[in-house]
Amino acid sequence: MRLTCPLCGPRDRREFTYYGAGDYLSRPDPGAPAEAWDNYLHLRDNPAGPTRDLWYHDQGCAAWLLVSRNTITHEITGVELVADRKGGRDEA
């Protein structure tokens, strides 16, 4: 699989680290109840079809990326810099 980094261009997937669904950008508040933190840290969906995932370009420019892809076809439909997103972290 190849990802097109907005800063570095097309790269092999091995240059990146996968961090899971884009909901990682929607952290509970520091004072949230333990159940909210448990759900955030341990419960994950396993969707079949379109998804948005958080990736880190650790072997390149060190950018955080939000990758839109299809888990069935493996098609990458979009890659955007997390830093360029409007409205902050809760839009994932």
BALOBA-1460 file (C-alpha; in Angstrom, 3 decimals):
// residues 92
<rec num="1" residu="m" x="0.000" y="0.000" z="0.000"/>
<rec num="2" residu="r" x="1.192" y="3.508" z="-0.799"/>
<rec num="3" residu="l" x="0.130" y="6.729" z="0.884"/>
<rec num="4" residu="t" x="0.570" y="10.143" z="-0.689"/>
<rec num="5" residu="c" x="1.877" y="12.447" z="2.009"/>
<rec num="6" residu="p" x="0.821" y="16.046" z="1.287"/>
<rec num="7" residu="l" x="4.370" y="17.164" z="2.143"/>
<rec num="8" residu="c" x="6.550" y="14.330" z="0.791"/>
<rec num="9" residu="g" x="4.523" y="12.814" z="-2.056"/>
<rec num="10" residu="p" x="3.832" y="9.095" z="-2.654"/>
<rec num="11" residu="r" x="5.502" y="6.825" z="-0.079"/>
<rec num="12" residu="d" x="5.451" y="3.181" z="0.933"/>
<rec num="13" residu="r" x="3.155" y="2.407" z="3.849"/>
<rec num="14" residu="r" x="6.140" y="1.208" z="5.894"/>
<rec num="15" residu="e" x="7.232" y="4.843" z="6.360"/>
<rec num="16" residu="f" x="4.093" y="5.467" z="8.426"/>
<rec num="17" residu="t" x="2.708" y="4.303" z="11.751"/>
<rec num="18" residu="y" x="-1.011" y="3.534" z="11.945"/>
<rec num="19" residu="y" x="-2.739" y="4.950" z="15.031"/>
<rec num="20" residu="g" x="-6.310" y="3.806" z="14.457"/>
<rec num="21" residu="a" x="-9.603" y="5.393" z="13.603"/>
<rec num="22" residu="g" x="-9.756" y="9.158" z="13.288"/>
<rec num="23" residu="d" x="-11.767" y="9.316" z="16.507"/>
<rec num="24" residu="y" x="-8.373" y="9.417" z="18.244"/>
<rec num="25" residu="l" x="-8.692" y="13.140" z="17.571"/>
<rec num="26" residu="s" x="-11.777" y="13.276" z="19.829"/>
<rec num="27" residu="r" x="-10.213" y="12.625" z="23.231"/>
<rec num="28" residu="p" x="-12.327" y="12.877" z="26.361"/>
<rec num="29" residu="d" x="-11.689" y="15.906" z="28.553"/>
<rec num="30" residu="p" x="-9.042" y="15.340" z="31.247"/>
<rec num="31" residu="g" x="-11.752" y="15.327" z="33.924"/>
<rec num="32" residu="a" x="-14.029" y="12.887" z="32.076"/>
<rec num="33" residu="p" x="-15.255" y="9.822" z="33.979"/>
<rec num="34" residu="a" x="-13.148" y="6.651" z="33.918"/>
<rec num="35" residu="e" x="-15.725" y="4.924" z="31.671"/>
<rec num="36" residu="a" x="-15.233" y="7.546" z="28.943"/>
<rec num="37" residu="w" x="-11.457" y="7.032" z="29.058"/>
<rec num="38" residu="d" x="-11.846" y="3.237" z="29.062"/>
<rec num="39" residu="n" x="-14.054" y="3.419" z="25.959"/>
<rec num="40" residu="y" x="-11.638" y="5.799" z="24.237"/>
<rec num="41" residu="l" x="-8.591" y="3.639" z="24.946"/>
<rec num="42" residu="h" x="-9.964" y="0.120" z="24.534"/>
<rec num="43" residu="l" x="-13.118" y="-0.033" z="22.390"/>
<rec num="44" residu="r" x="-12.608" y="0.127" z="18.635"/>
<rec num="45" residu="d" x="-14.937" y="-0.328" z="15.691"/>
<rec num="46" residu="n" x="-13.860" y="-2.635" z="12.888"/>
<rec num="47" residu="p" x="-15.732" y="-1.156" z="9.916"/>
<rec num="48" residu="a" x="-16.047" y="-2.807" z="6.525"/>
<rec num="49" residu="g" x="-15.947" y="-0.028" z="3.953"/>
<rec num="50" residu="p" x="-15.025" y="3.656" z="4.128"/>
<rec num="51" residu="t" x="-13.068" y="4.807" z="7.169"/>
<rec num="52" residu="r" x="-10.839" y="7.681" z="8.291"/>
<rec num="53" residu="d" x="-7.634" y="6.722" z="10.072"/>
<rec num="54" residu="l" x="-4.890" y="8.582" z="11.884"/>
<rec num="55" residu="w" x="-1.358" y="7.918" z="10.607"/>
<rec num="56" residu="y" x="2.028" y="9.364" z="11.566"/>
<rec num="57" residu="h" x="4.803" y="9.833" z="8.981"/>
<rec num="58" residu="d" x="7.629" y="8.770" z="11.278"/>
<rec num="59" residu="q" x="10.098" y="7.841" z="8.525"/>
<rec num="60" residu="g" x="9.550" y="11.128" z="6.702"/>
<rec num="61" residu="c" x="8.337" y="14.595" z="7.594"/>
<rec num="62" residu="a" x="6.862" y="13.683" z="11.027"/>
<rec num="63" residu="a" x="3.404" y="14.917" z="9.999"/>
<rec num="64" residu="w" x="0.129" y="13.574" z="11.405"/>
<rec num="65" residu="l" x="-2.219" y="12.548" z="8.594"/>
<rec num="66" residu="l" x="-5.908" y="11.732" z="8.364"/>
<rec num="67" residu="v" x="-6.264" y="9.035" z="5.700"/>
<rec num="68" residu="s" x="-9.625" y="8.244" z="4.092"/>
<rec num="69" residu="r" x="-9.671" y="4.697" z="2.775"/>
<rec num="70" residu="n" x="-11.898" y="1.729" z="2.040"/>
<rec num="71" residu="t" x="-11.097" y="-1.322" z="4.180"/>
<rec num="72" residu="i" x="-12.691" y="-3.672" z="1.626"/>
<rec num="73" residu="t" x="-11.006" y="-2.443" z="-1.570"/>
<rec num="74" residu="h" x="-7.904" y="-0.877" z="0.067"/>
<rec num="75" residu="e" x="-8.487" y="2.241" z="-2.053"/>
<rec num="76" residu="i" x="-7.038" y="5.437" z="-0.569"/>
<rec num="77" residu="t" x="-9.556" y="8.207" z="-1.290"/>
<rec num="78" residu="g" x="-7.834" y="11.085" z="0.483"/>
<rec num="79" residu="v" x="-4.958" y="12.159" z="2.703"/>
<rec num="80" residu="e" x="-4.936" y="15.420" z="4.642"/>
<rec num="81" residu="l" x="-2.677" y="17.001" z="7.198"/>
<rec num="82" residu="v" x="-4.256" y="17.012" z="10.650"/>
<rec num="83" residu="a" x="-2.684" y="20.445" z="11.199"/>
<rec num="84" residu="d" x="-4.649" y="21.862" z="8.231"/>
<rec num="85" residu="r" x="-8.086" y="20.716" z="9.443"/>
<rec num="86" residu="k" x="-10.624" y="23.416" z="10.289"/>
<rec num="87" residu="g" x="-12.460" y="23.436" z="13.591"/>
<rec num="88" residu="g" x="-9.959" y="21.514" z="15.693"/>
<rec num="89" residu="r" x="-9.733" y="17.927" z="16.776"/>
<rec num="90" residu="d" x="-13.406" y="17.006" z="17.142"/>
<rec num="91" residu="e" x="-14.291" y="16.900" z="13.428"/>
<rec num="92" residu="a" x="-13.009" y="13.381" z="12.736"/>
